[in-house]
Amino acid sequence: MSTNKLILVVIIGLIVLLVGCGGCGAINFQKNAVTMDENVKGKWGNVQNQYQRRSDLIPNLVNTVKGAANFEQETLTKVIEARAKATSVQINANDLSPEKVAQFQQAQGELSGALSRLLVTVEQYPDLKANKNYQDLQAELAGTENRIAVARRDFNEAVQGYNSSIRTFPNNFYAGWFGFKSKGYFEATPGSDKAPEVKF
């Protein structure tokens, strides 16, 4: 066999080897990325489930508070409006871009703020604070807020694993081929890094 033929055979062999290894890498990447993507979607479902639980408790809370004589109607109206807005913002699990997650978080944050104002206002109504239904609903809401925090943390951890995987070499190359894009995180509410001012 001549030297030129031997060099050609070696070059063809190397090309076949590289293409074969690259193909195996692409297949492995796709399988792993799909698994991680489905994990993120599952965690997103858990987040939505906990926010829905909170949303379902609000009508009962509003009706209980409405029963209190002279309760501030404006506060109740803001809670009802914020709930309607929060439930209208639905994000598809296939499009968890940073912008979409931020949009969802903003709507939920407005509802959280309205609920906080409602609970502060209730402090001025001792009879309402002593109401068993109100106490039960307040405890349910507090438990739900804790569940929301856990679901958001789990979602962020799943997104971190997914985003890290698709951004590292050579996965970033394959991610472009297969259309895998970075997903958004839940972030702290602006201003939450400052301690609240307490006045007596």
C-alpha positions in Angstrom: 0.0 0.0 0.0 1.4 3.4 -1.0 2.0 6.1 1.6 -0.6 8.4 0.1 -3.3 5.6 0.3 -2.3 4.9 3.9 -2.5 8.6 4.8 -6.0 8.8 3.1 -7.2 5.7 5.0 -6.0 7.1 8.3 -7.7 10.5 7.6 -10.9 8.8 6.6 -10.7 6.7 9.8 -10.2 9.7 12.0 -13.1 11.5 10.3 -15.4 8.5 10.8 -14.3 8.2 14.5 -14.9 12.0 15.1 -18.3 11.9 13.5 -19.2 8.8 15.4 -18.2 10.2 18.7 -19.9 13.5 18.0 -23.1 11.7 17.0 -23.0 9.7 20.3 -22.4 12.9 22.2 -25.3 14.6 20.5 -27.6 11.7 21.3 -26.5 11.6 24.9 -26.9 15.4 25.2 -30.4 15.3 23.8 -31.5 12.5 26.1 -30.1 14.3 29.2 -31.4 17.7 28.1 -34.9 16.3 27.5 -34.8 14.8 31.0 -33.7 18.0 32.6 -36.2 20.0 30.6 -39.0 17.7 31.8 -37.8 18.1 35.4 -38.0 21.9 35.0 -41.5 21.6 33.6 -42.5 19.4 36.5 -41.1 21.9 39.0 -43.0 24.7 37.2 -46.2 22.7 37.6 -45.5 22.5 41.3 -45.0 26.3 41.5 -48.3 26.9 39.6 -50.1 24.4 41.8 -49.1 26.2 45.0 -50.0 29.6 43.6 -53.4 28.1 42.5 -53.9 26.9 46.1 -53.3 30.4 47.4 -55.6 31.8 44.7 -58.4 29.3 45.7 -58.2 30.4 49.4 -58.6 34.1 48.6 -62.4 34.1 47.9 -63.1 32.4 51.3 -60.8 34.9 53.0 -62.5 37.9 51.3 -66.0 36.5 52.1 -65.0 36.1 55.8 -63.5 39.6 56.0 -66.6 41.1 54.2 -68.7 39.9 57.1 -66.9 42.3 59.4 -68.9 45.5 59.9 -67.4 48.6 58.2 -64.5 46.8 56.7 -62.6 48.9 54.1 -64.1 48.0 50.7 -61.1 49.5 48.8 -58.7 46.9 50.4 -61.0 44.0 49.5 -61.4 45.4 45.9 -57.6 45.6 45.5 -57.2 41.9 46.6 -59.9 40.8 44.2 -58.4 42.7 41.3 -54.9 41.5 42.1 -56.2 37.9 42.2 -57.9 38.3 38.9 -54.7 39.6 37.3 -52.6 36.9 38.8 -54.8 34.1 37.6 -55.0 35.6 34.1 -51.2 35.4 33.7 -50.6 31.8 32.5 -47.2 30.8 31.3 -46.7 27.8 29.1 -44.2 25.3 30.5 -42.6 25.1 27.1 -41.8 28.8 27.2 -40.1 29.6 30.5 -38.0 32.4 29.2 -36.6 34.9 31.7 -39.1 37.5 30.5 -42.1 35.1 30.9 -41.1 34.0 34.4 -40.6 37.7 35.4 -44.1 38.5 34.1 -45.6 35.7 36.1 -43.6 36.7 39.2 -44.7 40.3 38.9 -48.4 39.4 38.8 -48.0 37.1 41.8 -46.1 39.8 43.6 -48.9 42.3 43.2 -51.3 39.7 44.7 -48.9 39.1 47.6 -48.7 42.8 48.2 -52.5 43.2 48.2 -52.9 40.2 50.6 -50.3 41.8 53.0 -52.2 45.0 53.0 -55.4 43.1 53.8 -53.8 41.2 56.7 -52.4 44.5 58.1 -55.8 46.1 57.9 -57.5 43.2 59.6 -55.3 44.0 62.7 -57.7 47.0 63.3 -60.7 44.6 63.7 -60.3 42.6 66.9 -63.6 40.7 66.4 -62.5 39.6 63.0 -59.0 38.5 64.2 -60.8 36.4 66.8 -63.1 34.7 64.2 -62.3 31.0 63.9 -62.8 30.9 60.1 -60.5 33.9 59.6 -57.8 32.3 61.9 -58.0 29.0 59.9 -57.8 30.8 56.6 -54.8 32.9 57.8 -53.0 29.7 58.9 -53.8 28.1 55.5 -52.4 31.1 53.7 -49.3 31.1 55.8 -48.7 27.4 55.1 -49.3 28.0 51.4 -46.8 30.9 51.3 -44.2 28.4 52.8 -45.1 25.9 50.1 -44.7 28.5 47.4 -41.2 29.4 48.7 -40.2 25.7 48.6 -41.7 25.2 45.1 -39.9 28.3 43.8 -36.6 27.1 45.3 -37.0 23.7 43.8 -37.8 25.2 40.4 -34.7 27.5 40.6 -32.5 24.5 41.4 -33.9 22.6 38.4 -33.4 25.6 36.1 -29.8 26.0 37.4 -29.0 22.4 36.5 -30.6 22.7 33.1 -29.1 26.1 32.2 -25.6 25.0 33.4 -25.8 21.9 31.2 -26.8 23.6 28.0 -24.3 26.4 28.4 -21.2 24.2 28.9 -19.0 23.0 26.0 -19.8 20.9 23.9 -23.4 20.9 25.1 -23.9 24.5 24.1 -23.1 23.5 20.5 -25.7 20.7 20.6 -28.2 22.9 22.4 -28.3 25.2 19.4 -28.8 22.3 17.1 -31.7 20.9 19.1 -33.3 24.2 20.1 -32.7 24.1 23.9 -32.7 27.7 25.3 -32.0 29.0 28.8 -34.9 29.3 31.2 -35.7 32.0 33.7 -35.4 32.0 37.4 -37.6 33.4 40.2 -35.7 36.4 41.6 -36.0 38.3 44.8 -38.4 41.2 44.7 -36.7 44.5 44.1 -36.0 46.2 47.5 -36.2 42.9 49.5 -32.5 43.2 50.2 -33.2 46.2 52.6 -34.5 45.5 56.0 -38.0 47.1 56.6 -38.1 50.1 58.8 -40.0 49.5 62.0 -41.7 52.4 63.8 -43.6 52.3 67.0 
